[in-house]
Amino acid sequence: MPKIKELLFDCDNTLVLSEELAFEACAELANEILEKHKVDARYTGPQLLVDFVGQNFRGMMVSLQKKYNFEMGEQEFNDYVEQELQRVIKTLTAKAKPCVGCNEELEKLAKSKKYGMAVVSSSALSRVKASIQKVDQDKYFPDDHIFSAATSLPKPTSKPDPAIYLHACKVIGVEPKECVAIEDSKSGVGSAHNAGIPIIGYVGSYEGEEMQAEMGKALQKCGAKVVMRHWSEFEKCLKQIEDS
């Protein structure tokens, strides 16, 4: 195993407990879009979370169009993306909290100075920055080492496309095999795996031991090398990858 130089953290429900808040904020907008296009289906925030966890709003809207066989024009699509972003940022700025134990581990890592640290998310850059600022994590990540599949690339995309991880590695100046990604979703693990990056699958943001066990198996199936149930296990999980 090559020496690990960089740790690449997903944001939503990995660093910050934000997915439920974000999906609650965008469920109303998604239902408005479905009604406008004469689709009978409606979603609650939790239902959206189950179906589209790990995807950004762009990816979700593409999936909804395919699932319900309707099309949105480019301007309409982009207008809704901007509306969703503003609603979610407002909610996160008011209510976001760090994942339990995460800030303590980030502080240890920062003091050790052993690894570089970056955020690699599907979410829009302004949303990611608002989230980590709200929970006092922005001090751990250089501003130019916060990456968004929705914002940082010439053509917006979403995980599991590996493009954002490959872009982050190129900008930072590391090889994928010199990194470890920390991801909570199947699409996130798929993105890092497709980029050739070893992965710690994090399940601590899922409710209950049964769901955590189920998601742990799913993340390993998608390519995670180890599963972390609480941030206090991070050092042990990272060592497992480094020793492999």
Secondary structure, 3 states (H helix, E strand, C coil): CCCCCEEEECCECCCEECHHHHHHHHHHHHHHHHHHCCCCCCCCHHHHHHHHCCCCHHHHHHHHHHHHCCCCCHHHHHHHHHHHHHHHHHHHHHHCEECCCHHHHHHHHHHHCCCEEEEEECCCHHHHHHHHHHCCCHHHCCHHHEEECCCCCCCCCCCCCCHHHHHHHHHHCCCHHHEEEEECCHHHHHHHHHCCCCEEEECCCCCHHHHHHHHHHHHHHHCCCEEECCHHHHHHHHHHHHHC
